[in-house]
Amino acid sequence: MERIVISLVLLFLICYVGDAAIMITENGTNATMNCTTNSASYQWAKLISGSYQNLQTSSKYSFSGKSLTIHNPNQNDSGFYQCLLLRGDSSVSGTESPIELVVKVNGGWSIWSIWSACTVTCEYGTQRRIRICNNPAPAGGGQSCQGSDTNSQTCNANICPPVNGGWSIWSEWGMCTVTCGDGTRIKTRSCNNPLPSGGGLNCQGLNTDSDSCSIFQCPVDGGWSFWGFWGACMATCGNGKNSRKRFCNNPTPANGGTHCQGQEYDNNSCLLPACAVDGGWSPWGSWGACTVTCGNGHQKRRRVCNNPIPANGGVRCQGEEYNNNSCAFSTCAEPEQQPVGSIPIAVGTVSGVLVIIIVIIIIVIYAKRRWYNSEQERNYEKTDITRGKSHIYGETHANHTYQNDLQAAEIEVTAAENTYIDEASLVKKCVVSDLTQRFRNKELFGRSLRAEFKLLQNQASNTKPCNNEYEFVDTGIRKDVNQLNINNSTLKMLYHNNVSVLLEMPQKNLAEQFWTIVEDHCIENVILLVKENEKVEKFYPKLDDIFRMKSLEIYLDSAERTNTNIMLLAFNLQNKTTQKKRNVKMFKTNVCKSLSVEAMCCILGKASEVTDATVLIINSKKTDLSVCGVLAVCLNVIYAIKNGSTFSLLENAMVANKNDRGFFKNFDDYELCYKVIENYLETVNTYDFIE
């Protein structure tokens, strides 16, 4: 029932006072409302309990004309007022819009309450009293009371007797410090039972206690190990692939941890010597014309060994290049009889003389060839290094062999005529085309090579350097900016441009001295020449190991066997002072005797991939010093070839030999330089532009 009444009141308010005007007045200030109707009869009413009640003249209300004045209004006078229009019988004929009166009342404080009890029974405490903002309470948008509603003062200054502190009971154990594995948990207590006061003692002992806690084992996510060695190339020639493997054991995943992300295998392309291509015959050509126009004759056709052309040591085509076939025509007519005279005799005589001349020429050419081959076998015996490879003065390229005996004879005659060799021209710098032209003239080049070696030996006693770009550095004495330096060392090395030869290994602090050289002089490639079974592991870290020095950290990133006797080691070197990282490649040899020409070309080709890259060549105690000389000389020549500059192999060798006779002690050592350069030129097809 109560809900129904409230609903009806609200509905009435919405219908009848929804568009009421608002009048705001201060508390105690008279408020006057006007009725704007033209009707002669009207009546003022106030909304009380859901219905309008007529107002009568009193001390609170007065009427003047059509106006209503409310005297000394307060909060109780707030509400809705309406002017009612009356008929002659005093019944309501209409209404005007109601007016809402809002009396604005500012809040006022009540009187203070009595003081509360003192907070302590001894020493200094406090007591407080309060007041309420209800005299009157703020209404109609009036201001609230100003100031604080509480007031306090000190009380009871009596001195209390001392009270010693006492511990509270222990709290519950807290959470374990870890979410898995072994951890600890703690509980606490407070010195508040009672609190120490009046100079009483504090609680004795610890306010915390700890205990071990153990939860299930933590999951361990897997981590990759370092990459292993590159496997063998999965091909016997040409392009192939090889792979290396790593293991998910650093650490091994455990207790539900995730497995390593990424691939277990890493694949790489590898290049072996080009595959041998056996030659194949082209289709037979058309038959040629018959050799006769009557009677019996023959005709031939040809095929060419170019389908494909034999390459890289492949066998030539088997079988005949030409195919003969008989051909027959009608019987020839009998020739008319000619009288016997002087003409046949003359023809026979001339023919006989020509035959004799041709036989003599053939005998001379054959004899000279036999003599030349015997001389070549005596002068240029092949060493162990070059067995199985064409001699550099023999056939150097398939596209540049001489096509017939006449050309060969002409070149031999030309070589025989050049009996004088200008020694000054031997030191002269040349380009690649000059060198390949020298390779072609076999006899002259052979004698010029002997002359170069003789000049190389005679020069060794001359105290004046041939080229001041080379210097023999004693690093314990020289401290020039462009020299290689080793602190507290007297090691000697040959230095030229970006190629250096360390002539002896450091004996103390081997690894630290070595890597200090590599870092201080930005060495990019290291060629380490060692003999089989020679221990040089002190030079570098193994896989899964790190060399830590004062300012450097070095670790082995990968190891790959690029040749039967060559291991390519890739290192990461970090300078802890500058925080810079870079890669260093080391070509480590492992041979029973000397390096082969092919192995040297393999090292030089990879070491010179970046033109003018800094290279350090190190000679172990057991390795021949001559190999260092050959590599240093050839590397500088290869740099010059790649840069398109002129070069002199002899000049490079003279400077090296000038400083240490151990580089080129005999002719074979010097000849090896040309063999390596020739092999390099063949490998990169440098001959192809010379026709």
C-alpha positions in Angstrom: 0.0 0.0 0.0 2.8 2.4 0.9 4.4 1.7 -2.5 1.2 2.6 -4.3 0.9 6.0 -2.4 4.5 6.9 -3.2 4.0 6.0 -6.9 0.9 8.2 -7.0 2.7 11.2 -5.4 5.6 10.8 -7.9 3.2 10.6 -10.8 1.5 13.8 -9.6 4.7 15.6 -9.2 5.7 14.7 -12.7 2.4 15.8 -14.2 1.9 19.0 -12.3 5.2 20.4 -11.2 7.5 19.1 -14.0 7.6 22.7 -15.6 7.7 24.6 -12.3 9.7 27.9 -12.1 12.4 28.1 -9.4 12.8 30.9 -6.9 15.8 30.9 -4.5 16.0 33.1 -1.4 18.3 33.4 1.6 17.2 32.1 5.0 15.2 34.9 6.7 14.8 37.0 3.6 11.1 37.6 2.5 10.1 36.0 -0.8 7.3 37.5 -3.1 5.6 35.5 -5.9 3.3 37.0 -8.5 0.1 35.6 -10.2 0.0 36.7 -13.8 -3.6 35.7 -14.6 -6.2 38.3 -15.7 -9.0 36.5 -13.8 -10.6 38.5 -11.0 -10.7 35.6 -8.7 -7.7 33.5 -7.7 -6.3 31.6 -4.7 -2.7 30.8 -3.7 -1.9 27.2 -2.6 1.1 25.1 -1.4 1.8 21.5 -2.3 1.6 19.6 1.0 1.6 15.8 1.1 0.9 15.4 -2.5 -1.9 17.9 -2.9 -2.2 21.7 -3.0 -3.6 23.4 0.3 -5.0 26.9 0.2 -3.0 29.5 2.0 -4.5 32.0 4.4 -3.3 35.4 5.6 -1.0 35.0 8.7 2.3 36.1 10.1 3.9 33.8 7.6 1.8 34.7 4.5 0.4 38.0 3.2 -1.3 38.9 0.0 -1.1 42.2 -2.0 -3.1 42.3 -5.2 -2.2 39.1 -7.0 1.2 38.7 -5.1 2.1 36.2 -2.3 4.7 37.3 0.3 6.4 34.7 2.5 7.8 36.4 5.6 11.1 35.3 7.3 11.3 32.0 5.3 13.2 29.0 6.6 13.9 25.5 5.4 10.4 24.4 6.2 9.0 27.0 3.8 10.7 25.4 0.8 8.3 23.7 -1.6 5.9 24.2 -4.6 3.4 27.2 -4.7 0.6 27.7 -7.3 -1.9 30.4 -8.3 -5.4 28.8 -8.7 -8.1 30.5 -10.9 -11.6 30.5 -9.4 -15.2 30.7 -10.8 -18.0 32.5 -9.2 -18.8 29.6 -7.1 -15.2 29.5 -5.9 -14.5 26.3 -7.8 -11.1 26.0 -9.5 -11.3 26.8 -13.2 -7.6 26.7 -14.0 -4.0 26.9 -12.8 -0.8 28.6 -13.6 2.6 26.9 -13.6 3.8 26.2 -10.1 6.7 28.0 -8.5 9.4 26.1 -6.5 10.7 28.1 -3.6 14.2 27.1 -2.4 15.4 28.6 0.9 19.2 28.7 1.0 20.4 27.8 4.5 24.0 28.0 5.6 25.2 25.5 8.2 25.8 26.3 11.8 27.8 24.5 14.6 26.2 23.0 17.6 27.7 23.6 21.0 30.9 21.5 21.9 30.3 18.2 23.6 31.9 17.4 26.9 35.6 16.2 27.0 36.2 12.5 26.5 38.2 10.4 29.0 42.0 10.7 28.9 43.7 8.2 26.7 46.2 7.2 29.5 46.2 6.9 33.2 49.7 8.2 33.6 52.1 10.4 31.8 50.8 12.6 29.1 47.6 11.6 27.2 45.0 13.4 25.2 41.2 13.9 25.5 38.9 15.3 22.8 35.4 16.9 22.3 33.3 17.3 19.1 30.6 19.5 17.6 28.0 18.9 14.8 27.1 21.1 11.8 23.3 21.0 12.5 22.4 24.4 14.0 21.1 24.7 11.4 22.2 22.0 8.9 23.1 23.4 5.5 20.3 23.2 3.0 19.2 24.5 -0.4 22.8 24.8 -1.6 23.9 26.7 1.5 27.5 26.6 2.8 28.7 24.0 5.3 30.1 24.9 8.6 33.6 26.5 8.7 36.3 25.1 11.0 37.1 21.7 12.6 34.5 19.5 14.2 37.0 18.2 16.8 39.1 19.7 19.6 41.8 18.0 21.7 44.0 18.8 24.8 46.6 17.1 26.9 45.7 15.4 30.1 47.2 13.4 33.1 50.8 14.5 33.5 51.4 11.9 36.2 54.6 9.8 35.8 53.9 6.1 35.0 55.9 3.2 36.4 58.3 1.4 33.9 56.7 -1.3 31.8 58.8 -3.9 30.0 57.8 -4.9 26.5 56.4 -8.3 25.7 56.1 -10.3 22.5 52.9 -11.0 20.8 52.1 -14.5 19.5 53.9 -15.6 16.3 52.1 -14.9 13.0 51.3 -17.6 10.5 54.1 -18.8 8.2 54.5 -16.5 5.2 54.6 -17.5 1.5 57.7 -19.5 0.2 60.3 -17.2 -1.4 60.2 -19.3 -4.6 57.4 -20.7 -6.8 59.4 -23.9 -7.5 62.5 -25.6 -6.1 63.9 -24.9 -2.7 63.3 -21.6 -0.8 62.5 -20.2 2.6 59.5 -18.9 4.5 59.3 -16.6 7.6 56.9 -15.7 10.4 56.9 -12.6 12.6 55.9 -11.3 16.0 55.6 -7.8 17.5 56.8 -6.3 20.8 53.4 -5.0 21.8 52.2 -7.3 24.5 52.6 -4.9 26.2 54.5 -2.1 24.5 57.6 -1.0 26.5 56.8 2.3 28.4 58.1 4.4 31.2 61.7 3.4 30.5 60.8 -0.3 30.4 63.0 -2.8 28.5 62.4 -3.7 24.9 61.6 -7.3 24.0 64.5 -9.7 23.9 65.2 -11.9 20.9 64.3 -11.8 17.1 61.1 -10.6 15.7 61.4 -13.0 12.8 61.9 -16.8 12.3 62.7 -18.6 9.1 62.3 -22.1 7.8 63.1 -23.9 4.6 60.4 -24.8 2.1 60.4 -27.0 -0.9 58.0 -27.0 -3.9 58.1 -29.1 -7.0 61.3 -28.8 -9.1 61.5 -25.8 -11.4 61.2 -26.4 -15.2 64.5 -25.9 -17.0 64.4 -24.6 -20.6 66.8 -26.2 -23.0 69.8 -24.2 -24.5 71.9 -24.9 -27.5 75.5 -26.0 -27.4 78.2 -24.4 -29.7 78.0 -25.6 -33.3 80.1 -28.6 -34.0 82.6 -29.1 -36.9 81.4 -28.9 -40.4 80.9 -32.3 -41.8 82.4 -33.6 -45.1 81.0 -32.2 -48.3 78.2 -34.4 -49.6 79.7 -34.4 -53.1 82.8 -35.7 -54.8 83.2 -32.7 -57.1 81.6 -29.4 -58.0 78.9 -27.9 -55.8 77.7 -29.8 -52.7 76.5 -29.3 -49.2 77.8 -30.0 -45.8 76.3 -29.6 -42.4 77.1 -29.1 -38.8 75.1 -30.0 -35.7 74.5 -28.6 -32.2 72.9 -30.2 -29.2 70.1 -29.1 -26.9 72.2 -29.7 -23.8 73.3 -26.3 -22.6 71.3 -27.0 -20.4 69.2 -30.0 -21.2 65.5 -29.3 -20.8 64.1 -30.8 -17.6 61.0 -30.8 -15.4 58.7 -29.7 -18.2 60.9 -27.0 -19.6 60.7 -26.0 -23.3 63.0 -27.6 -25.9 65.5 -25.4 -27.7 64.1 -23.2 -30.4 65.6 -23.3 -33.9 67.3 -25.9 -36.0 69.5 -28.7 -34.8 71.4 -28.8 -38.1 73.0 -25.9 -40.1 73.6 -26.5 -43.8 76.2 -24.8 -45.9 77.2 -24.9 -49.6 80.7 -26.3 -50.3 82.7 -26.1 -53.5 85.0 -28.9 -54.6 87.1 -29.0 -57.7 84.9 -28.9 -60.8 83.6 -32.3 -61.9 85.4 -34.0 -64.8 83.4 -33.8 -68.0 84.1 -36.5 -70.6 84.0 -35.4 -74.1 81.1 -36.4 -76.5 80.9 -36.4 -80.3 78.7 -34.0 -82.2 76.5 -35.5 -84.9 78.3 -36.4 -88.1 78.6 -33.6 -90.7 77.5 -33.9 -94.3 79.6 -36.0 -96.7 82.2 -34.0 -98.6 82.6 -34.0 -102.3 84.0 -37.1 -104.0 87.7 -36.9 -104.7 87.2 -37.8 -108.4 84.7 -36.9 -111.1 84.9 -40.3 -112.8 85.9 -43.8 -111.8 86.4 -44.8 -108.1 87.2 -42.3 -105.4 86.3 -41.5 -101.8 84.6 -38.9 -99.7 84.7 -38.1 -96.0 82.7 -36.4 -93.2 83.7 -35.0 -89.8 82.4 -34.8 -86.3 83.7 -32.6 -83.5 84.4 -33.5 -79.8 82.3 -30.7 -78.4 79.1 -32.4 -77.2 80.3 -31.7 -74.5 83.8 -30.4 -74.7 86.0 -32.5 -72.3 86.9 -30.4 -69.2 88.4 -30.6 -65.8 90.4 -33.8 -66.6 87.6 -35.6 -68.4 88.6 -38.0 -71.2 88.5 -37.0 -74.8 86.1 -38.6 -77.2 86.9 -42.2 -78.2 86.9 -43.1 -81.9 87.8 -41.3 -85.2 87.1 -37.7 -86.0 86.8 -38.4 -89.7 84.7 -41.1 -91.5 85.7 -42.2 -95.1 83.4 -43.7 -97.7 84.0 -44.9 -101.2 82.3 -43.2 -104.2 82.1 -44.4 -107.8 81.3 -42.7 -111.1 81.3 -43.9 -114.7 84.5 -45.2 -116.1 86.9 -42.5 -117.1 87.7 -42.0 -120.8 91.1 -43.3 -122.0 93.6 -40.3 -122.1 95.0 -39.5 -125.4 98.6 -40.7 -125.9 101.1 -37.9 -125.5 104.5 -38.1 -127.2 107.4 -38.8 -124.9 109.3 -35.6 -124.4 111.0 -33.3 -121.9 107.9 -32.2 -119.9 107.5 -35.5 -117.9 111.2 -35.5 -117.1 111.0 -32.0 -115.7 108.0 -32.7 -113.6 109.6 -35.7 -112.1 112.7 -33.9 -111.2 110.9 -31.0 -109.5 108.7 -33.5 -107.6 111.7 -35.4 -106.3 113.5 -32.2 -105.1 110.3 -31.1 -103.2 110.0 -34.5 -101.5 113.7 -34.4 -100.4 113.2 -30.8 -99.0 110.1 -31.8 -97.1 111.8 -34.9 -95.6 114.8 -32.7 -94.5 112.4 -30.2 -92.8 110.6 -33.0 -90.9 113.9 -34.5 -89.7 115.1 -31.1 -88.5 111.9 -30.4 -86.6 111.9 -33.9 -85.0 115.5 -33.6 -83.9 115.0 -30.2 -82.4 112.0 -31.4 -80.5 113.9 -34.4 -79.1 116.7 -32.1 -78.0 114.3 -29.6 -76.4 112.4 -32.3 -74.4 115.7 -33.8 -73.1 116.8 -30.3 -72.0 113.5 -29.7 -70.3 113.7 -33.0 -68.4 117.2 -32.2 -67.1 116.4 -28.6 -66.1 112.9 -28.7 -64.7 112.4 -31.9 -62.8 109.1 -31.9 -61.0 109.2 -31.8 -57.2 106.8 -33.6 -54.8 104.8 -30.4 -54.5 103.8 -30.3 -58.2 103.5 -34.0 -59.2 100.3 -34.7 -61.0 100.1 -31.1 -62.3 101.2 -29.7 -65.7 104.6 -27.9 -65.6 104.2 -24.1 -65.7 106.2 -23.9 -68.9 104.2 -26.6 -70.6 100.5 -26.5 -71.5 98.9 -23.9 -69.2 95.4 -23.6 -70.6 93.3 -25.6 -73.1 92.4 -22.4 -74.9 96.1 -21.4 -75.5 97.8 -24.5 -76.8 99.5 -24.0 -80.1 97.5 -25.3 -83.0 100.0 -27.0 -85.2 103.7 -27.8 -85.6 104.4 -24.8 -87.7 103.5 -22.4 -84.8 105.5 -24.5 -82.4 108.5 -24.4 -84.7 108.3 -20.7 -85.1 108.2 -20.1 -81.4 111.2 -22.4 -80.8 113.2 -20.6 -83.4 112.2 -17.2 -81.8 113.3 -18.5 -78.4 116.6 -19.8 -79.7 117.3 -16.4 -81.2 116.8 -14.6 -77.9 120.1 -15.6 -76.4 120.6 -12.4 -74.4 118.5 -11.6 -71.2 118.4 -8.0 -69.9 118.7 -8.4 -66.1 117.3 -4.9 -65.6 114.1 -5.9 -67.3 113.7 -8.8 -65.0 112.9 -6.6 -62.0 110.6 -4.4 -64.0 107.0 -4.4 -62.8 104.4 -6.0 -65.1 100.7 -6.8 -65.4 98.9 -10.1 -65.7 99.0 -10.1 -69.5 102.8 -9.6 -69.5 103.2 -12.6 -67.2 101.0 -14.9 -69.2 102.9 -14.0 -72.4 106.1 -15.0 -70.7 104.5 -18.4 -69.7 103.8 -19.0 -73.4 107.4 -18.8 -74.6 108.6 -21.8 -72.8 112.4 -21.9 -73.5 112.9 -18.2 -73.0 110.9 -18.2 -69.8 112.9 -21.1 -68.5 116.2 -19.3 -69.0 114.8 -16.0 -67.7 113.7 -17.8 -64.5 117.3 -19.1 -64.0 118.5 -15.6 -64.6 116.1 -14.2 -62.0 117.2 -16.7 -59.4 120.9 -15.8 -60.1 120.1 -12.2 -59.6 118.2 -13.0 -56.4 121.3 -14.8 -55.0 123.7 -12.0 -56.0 121.5 -9.4 -54.5 121.6 -11.0 -51.0 125.0 -9.6 -50.3 123.9 -6.0 -51.1 123.2 -4.0 -48.0 120.9 -1.5 -49.6 117.2 -2.6 -49.6 115.6 -3.0 -53.0 112.3 -1.5 -51.9 111.9 0.7 -48.8 108.2 -0.4 -48.5 109.5 -3.6 -46.9 111.1 -3.4 -43.5 112.5 -6.1 -41.3 111.1 -5.2 -37.9 112.7 -5.9 -34.5 109.6 -5.1 -32.4 111.7 -4.8 -29.2 113.4 -1.8 -30.7 111.2 -0.2 -33.4 108.0 1.5 -32.2 106.9 3.2 -35.4 103.2 3.7 -35.9 103.0 1.5 -39.0 105.0 -1.4 -37.5 103.8 -4.5 -35.7 104.6 -4.2 -32.1 104.8 -6.8 -29.3 105.2 -5.5 -25.8 108.3 -6.7 -23.9 109.4 -8.9 -26.9 112.2 -9.0 -29.4 110.4 -11.1 -32.0 111.2 -10.3 -35.6 108.8 -10.2 -38.5 108.7 -9.2 -42.1 106.2 -6.4 -42.7 104.9 -5.0 -46.0 101.5 -3.3 -46.5 98.9 -5.6 -45.0 101.0 -8.9 -45.1 103.3 -9.8 -42.2 105.4 -12.8 -41.4 106.2 -13.7 -37.8 109.5 -15.4 -38.1 109.5 -17.1 -34.7 106.8 -18.0 -32.2 106.5 -16.2 -28.9 108.0 -18.3 -26.1 106.3 -16.7 -23.1 102.6 -15.9 -22.6 102.1 -17.4 -26.1 98.3 -16.9 -26.5 98.3 -13.4 -24.9 101.1 -12.1 -27.1 99.6 -13.7 -30.2 96.1 -12.3 -29.7 97.5 -8.9 -28.7 99.2 -8.7 -32.1 96.0 -9.7 -33.8 93.9 -7.1 -32.0 96.3 -4.2 -31.9 97.0 -4.4 -35.7 93.5 -5.4 -36.8 94.6 -8.7 -38.3 91.7 -10.3 -40.2 93.3 -13.6 -41.5 96.0 -15.7 -39.8 97.9 -18.4 -41.7 99.4 -20.9 -39.2 102.0 -23.3 -40.7 102.5 -26.4 -38.6 103.7 -29.9 -39.3 101.7 -33.0 -38.6 101.3 -33.9 -34.9 102.8 -30.6 -33.9 101.0 -29.3 -30.8 99.9 -25.6 -31.2 96.7 -25.7 -29.2 98.0 -23.0 -26.9 97.4 -20.5 -29.7 93.6 -20.6 -29.5 90.6 -21.9 -27.5 88.7 -25.1 -28.3 85.0 -25.3 -28.9 82.9 -24.6 -25.8 85.9 -22.8 -24.3 86.8 -19.1 -24.0 90.2 -17.4 -23.7 89.9 -14.6 -21.2 92.7 -12.1 -21.0 93.1 -8.6 -19.5 91.2 -6.8 -22.2 90.2 -9.6 -24.7 87.8 -12.5 -24.9 88.2 -15.0 -27.7 86.0 -18.1 -28.5 86.0 -20.5 -31.4 82.8 -20.0 -33.4 83.2 -22.8 -36.0 85.8 -25.1 -37.5 85.6 -26.4 -41.1 88.0 -28.5 -43.1 88.3 -26.8 -46.5 91.1 -29.1 -47.8 92.6 -32.4 -46.8 95.4 -30.5 -45.0 93.8 -27.2 -44.2 91.4 -26.4 -41.3 89.5 -23.1 -41.4 88.9 -21.8 -37.8 86.5 -18.9 -37.3 87.0 -16.9 -34.0 84.9 -14.2 -32.3 87.2 -11.6 -30.7 85.7 -9.0 -28.2 87.6 -6.1 -26.8 86.3 -5.7 -23.3 87.5 -2.1 -23.1 85.8 -0.8 -26.3 83.0 -3.5 -26.3 83.7 -4.1 -30.0 83.4 -7.5 -31.6 84.9 -8.8 -34.8 85.7 -12.0 -36.6 89.2 -13.5 -37.2 89.9 -16.4 -39.6 92.8 -18.8 -39.1 94.0 -21.2 -41.8 95.8 -24.0 -39.9 97.9 -26.4 -42.0 98.6 -30.0 -41.0 100.9 -31.7 -43.5 103.6 -34.3 -43.5 105.9 -32.6 -45.9 105.5 -29.3 -47.7 102.2 -27.7 -48.7 101.1 -28.5 -52.2 100.5 -25.8 -54.8 96.8 -26.5 -54.7 96.7 -26.1 -50.9 98.7 -22.8 -51.1 96.2 -21.5 -53.8 93.3 -22.6 -51.6 94.7 -20.6 -48.6 95.6 -17.6 -50.7 92.3 -17.5 -52.5 90.3 -17.5 -49.2 92.7 -15.1 -47.4 92.5 -12.6 -50.3 88.7 -12.7 -50.7 88.6 -9.2 -49.2 91.2 -7.2 -51.1 94.0 -5.8 -49.0 92.8 -7.6 -45.8 95.4 -7.7 -43.1 97.2 -11.1 -43.0 99.6 -12.5 -40.5 101.7 -15.6 -41.5 103.2 -17.6 -38.6 106.0 -20.1 -39.0 106.3 -22.9 -36.4 109.6 -24.4 -35.4 109.3 -27.4 -37.6 107.9 -25.8 -40.8 110.2 -24.7 -43.6 110.7 -20.9 -43.7 110.6 -21.0 -47.5 106.8 -21.6 -47.4 106.3 -18.4 -45.5 108.3 -16.5 -48.2 106.2 -18.1 -51.0 102.9 -17.2 -49.3 104.0 -13.7 -48.4 105.3 -12.9 -52.0 102.3 -14.5 -53.7 99.8 -12.8 -51.5 101.2 -9.4 -52.3 101.2 -10.3 -56.0 97.5 -11.4 -55.8 96.5 -8.2 -54.1 98.2 -6.3 -56.9 96.4 -8.4 -59.5 93.0 -7.8 -57.9 93.7 -4.1 -57.6 94.7 -3.9 -61.3 98.2 -2.7 -60.3 101.6 -3.6 -61.7 103.8 -6.0 -59.8 107.2 -7.7 -59.8 107.4 -11.2 -58.3 111.2 -11.0 -58.4 111.2 -7.7 -56.5 109.0 -9.1 -53.8 111.3 -12.1 -53.5 114.4 -10.0 -53.4 113.2 -8.0 -50.5 112.2 -11.1 -48.5 115.5 -12.8 -49.3 117.4 -9.6 -48.5 116.3 -9.9 -44.9 116.5 -13.6 -44.4 118.2 -16.1 -46.8 116.0 -18.8 -45.4 113.1 -17.7 -47.6 114.6 -18.8 -51.0 117.6 -21.0 -50.4 117.4 -22.8 -53.7 115.9 -22.6 -57.2 112.9 -24.8 -56.4 111.7 -22.4 -53.6 111.8 -19.5 -56.0 110.2 -21.5 -58.9 107.4 -22.4 -56.5 106.2 -18.8 -56.5 105.5 -18.8 -60.2 103.8 -22.2 -60.0 101.5 -20.9 -57.3 100.7 -17.7 -59.3 100.1 -19.8 -62.4 97.8 -22.2 -60.6 95.9 -19.2 -59.1 95.5 -17.6 -62.6 94.2 -20.9 -64.0 91.8 -21.3 -61.1 90.2 -17.8 -61.6 90.4 -18.1 -65.4 92.5 -15.0 -65.7 93.9 -16.4 -69.0 90.6 -16.1 -70.7 91.0 -12.5 -71.8 94.3 -13.2 -73.6 93.7 -14.6 -77.1 
